[in-house]
């Protein structure tokens, strides 16, 4: 019984010394600046159905040199078809 108690005590002492002298690499945290968070949560308007979606969830397309953002692939395809019909 004393042997088990001594082992537990030694283990706790080891952990305590390790924390003091060897910093953990798990404590490194990437900090996101507020500007980066704003870019992720920026709302953009779908030009076809005119709904607003977060830019991170949108479907983007470069049409005539302009970056456009869509709420779904269906809106993207319908927009392309509509522009193709107007062009003809």
Protein Blocks (a to p, Z undefined) as FASTA:
>chain_A
ZZmmmmmmmmmmmmmmmmmmmccfklpccdddfklmmmmmpccddfklopacdfklpccd
deehiacddfbfklmmmmmmmmmmmmZZ
